[in-house]
Amino acid sequence: MRMLSSWFVLLLGVVSLGSAAKTFASEDSNSEIKGAACIIRADNKVVLVHEIITKKLSLPAGRVEKGEDPAIAAQRETWEETGLVVQTKGVLGRSKDAIFYDCVSESDIVSFQFNNVHDGFELPIWFAPHYGIEISSAMLVDPSLIPVDEYRFPEQRDWVKEIAKKATDQSVVYVGNLVEAAPSFNQVELNWMLHFQHAIISLPDSIRDTVRSFLMSGNILAQPFLLIVLLPLVYLKYGKHFTYKIFFAITITSLMSLIAQQGFSFPRPHVYLPAVELVQTYGYSFPSTPAAIWLCVGVLILHAENKLNFNQQSVGFALFIVWLGVAKFYTGSAFFIDILSGALLGFLCSWHIIRLESKPGINAIELLSSKVVWLMLMGMCLVMGVFWPSPVVGYWLAIIITVLFLIFTLKESQGVVTKQAVLLVMLSLLGLNFVISLFSNYVSHSTSITLAVEAMRYPLLIVLFVLAIRKNLKAA
């Protein structure tokens, strides 16, 4: 009965995504003015922002709060998303539920002399309140150069281009870089980064392409979807209890890294020097979360294998971390100090878990999977959300609530799972993740719906993983 109830919860989660989309669409059609946008024209280009949640480009814009003047909302949203303080000079146009204003910056608009993939010029916005939370970057660009499928409201792209011609054209101060704004220790690494990239470019063609591909591929290690592959394999190799431990370690390491990043607020290398950016990343990078997670997981696995000493496995793992670090450094995603600090954080988290296991009279697995511990983690997330209302914090809160639900509703189960079953579970997880990505892209016109979909992604994957494993358990 409990299994049937859990499957019902998974189905309900999927259905709720569709219901949310329908509800929001209905609300949009029955409302009047709900949004306000700023058209900031400078050097015959328009300021566009790259949204983290929807992964689309759009004008600086947002929802008009109850009782708020739409013009004030446009100014507020522009400041939060780009760091530009603007004044509205008039209305350029209206859509069904939004107003588009001619906005003029009260100070010089500063832009890098760097053409990105859209032939746009990046703006330094790391000081903007919503940088790394809602917005990953901002640029001055010709809207017609933006592919329709990359614009959040594709039906408005050409219309925005036309009304932008009526906006006040402002001047731009172009700068080569802002290296001098970086801390002194980061300035040294920026110089190393430039020399490293130039050294790779200078290699003979055949060698250069191979080396570059190897370095670039190291960034795959920073992708969250790898956990979809990792956890089933860990379960197959080490069993349920060790998988609990690994999942707890990933959770606590990620949360500690997030707290440190928000506290230090050190930008990524390409924020100071856009020319070094070879892959798109955003937010703060000190300490590096991927380095922290992989170091923590690796130490726990080596400890389980009794390989925490100088041996072939530990050397191979060290080279694995070096590959990740060099890849992040080469692509301008992180400084070496970010990788080292992340590795230190991951080591400390794993070491404390190992010490906990070694204490007599303490059942570490029972403790780490207990209701009290996960309730404390939920409280930790709630406090973080008060200080840093970031989507990532919301995603982790949804994950922790899901784990608590499973702890409260599912009974202890025994048995083993076959390799074929694990492969099937892994493929099912990857398939569900792909479907969620498609649905997220389909509803990207709405930030609220997209946020809801992304918040449900990992809870649904966790529930599917647990239920699929339990279904395929066989007596030992």
PyMOL commands that set and color helices and strands:
alter all, ss='L'
color gray80, all
select helices_A, chain A and resi 2-30+70-82+143-145+148-150+154-164+179-181+184-201+205-222+226-238+240-264+269-272+274-276+289-304+312-330+336-358+364-368+371-387+391-409+419-442+447-471
alter helices_A, ss='H'
color red, helices_A
select strands_A, chain A and resi 35-39+41-42+45-51+57-58+61-63+86-94+98-105+109-112+121-122+135-141+169-170+172-175
alter strands_A, ss='S'
color yellow, strands_A
deselect
rebuild
show_as cartoon
